[in-house]
Amino acid sequence: MNQAIETAPEITKAPQPLLAGPLGPWAVVVHNDNINTFNFVILCLQQIARLETGIAIAKTNEIHHDGASSVTHTHREHAELIRDRLKSRGLTVTIEPA
């Protein structure tokens, strides 16, 4: 019995990277303020941006010392959702093309 053996097609070039645009990668940037505590910001980053504890702590330190930190990159609609949820908790947040 002869059976045809299928082979996967060869990939000749790497896929194109995502380009910034209306649905491309967007950065969620949290800015420093003199209102919210470190622990509160860490908790918000864990709950809303879904950051692990160590990363949330590092990002909060960056926010405090550098004035702002890009906490996540995602498509525009999701970035807007994260921004709105963080803002509803009293944080100062913007989004920008990554």
Buried (B, 14 or more C-beta within 10 A) or exposed (E): EEEEEEEEEEEEEEEEEEEEEEEBBBBBBBEBEEEBEEEBBBBBBBEBBEBEEEBBBBBBBBBEEEEBBBBBBBBBEBBBEBBEBBEEBEBBBEBEEB
